[in-house]
Amino acid sequence: MAVHIPTDWRPIIYRGVESEELDYKASQDWNELSRAGKAKFVRHCMALANTKGGYIVVGVGEDQAGRPCVYSGLTEKQSRSFDPTAVGNFINNYADPEIDFSLERPVVDGKHYAVFVVRRFNSLPHVCAYGCEGELQQGILYIRTAEASSRPAFRSQEIHALIQRSLRNQREQLGRMLRGILYENSSLMEPDTKVRFNEQRTLSRDMLTSRRDVVNGNRISFEFSVYPAEFLQKKFSLSEIRTALERSVYLFPSPLFISPPEVADSYSTNVSVRSLPEDKTRIWQAFRSGFFHFLEYMPENSRNVEYDRLSKKIAEAVFFVGEFYSELGYNEEMFELEVRLNGVENALLTGIEPRVRRQGSPSEYRSHIPGIVVTLARTMADLTAGPEDHAARMLRDLCERFNVPSSRHEDPEDMIRSYLEERMPESFFDAGAQKKD
């Protein structure tokens, strides 16, 4: 189960069965709990984080058979008592390292609930730092079992699994860092090469702004460019470009990036296949040189960037690029992907609320620079083997410019993978996994 903040809480609240990833608690007031009562929440949070992550739903009691299906909810007073700062400070006082979790208070069918959204540990498993009232034991690693129990890890294979997962996570992080250093410190293009590609980008920008009233004021725009390592003015024919586009875009039925109707309605110029819809403030062009450019302006009165929309657009863009350039015959050649957000000075990143924070931490995520640029250099084979990893990398880099700490992201790789899986044939990610192997 992917651990994220859902838009519809009903499937979680009404599931009615506890599991490794889900725990229910009856209605209660956090402020009226004893230290032992609060320590139980600490134990469950640590156990979930050390296993798969998951949810603790407060406001669901048990019937006479012990089934969690009494949906009493919380009073407004009880709901307010689950203050994210107070609860978070108590729980993370006992956890080392701190647990990455959010405390949500949804209203479902007119009833209030409190939901702990606990994310699986990233680098190191969580150890209990202090004992408490017999509910917590110092130095213990708690895990969640298939029987919905939160208990100490005492079997050798359980401890071994925690160590192996920690080592695997750290190896993956190190691998991503080394690949980034290797690729991004390499000389991908000669300076003159990028200048020539940027001339085509300028042509594309000017084509949009000359035909649309989209540049009045400091309007936010999303721009996505892909640079091959060498510039050849007529590397591909227009028919090759169009065929690759048609084969790469059909997988996206309701896209935020490129749609099949746009490909069908696109037209050929001397140097590119171009889409310039009459009713939209966007343009994209696939050039015969191999350069690709996409530019879209946000609504005129919008001064915020939506995290969910941004992540999905980047996910679609990175996946599309992998498919498109593979259709053109690229494999081990290096490419540079570039995402730009223009006009974002003082803009807020919305939809990624600050999680539990200590006093003095920021309460919002804001850009203090007018333009954000992030780049990623990869071979096309590497890109197609793990589009979710590379999209998440670019998303994290963009969010850093809004002063979002990397620890705040709720597993963007899993989130992006889940989003793409919903839109792909079932066999696609199985094939991707085989590529990685």
Buried (B, 14 or more C-beta within 10 A) or exposed (E): EBBBBBEEBEEBBBBEEBBBBBBBBEBBBBEEBEEEBBBBBBBBBBBBBBBBBBBBBBBBBEEEEEEBBBBEBBBEEBBBBBBBEBBBBBBBEBBBBBBBBBBBBBEBEEBBBBBBBBBBBBEEBBBBBBBBEEBBEEEBBBBBBEEBBBBBBEEEEBBEBBEEBBEEBEEEEEEBEEBBEEBEEEEBBEEEBBEBBBEBBEBBBEBBBEEBEBBEEEBBBBBBBBBBBBBEEEBBEBEBBBBBBBBBBEBBEEBBBBBBEBBEEBEEEEBBBBBBBEEBBBBBBBBBBBBBBBBBBBEEEEBBBBBBBBBBBBBBBBBBBBBBBBBBEBEEBBBBBBBBBBBBBEBBBBBBBBBBBEEEEEEEBBBEEEBBBBBBBBBBBBBBBBBBBBBBBBBBBBBBBBEBBEEBBBBBBBBBBBBBBEBBEEEBBEEBEEEEE
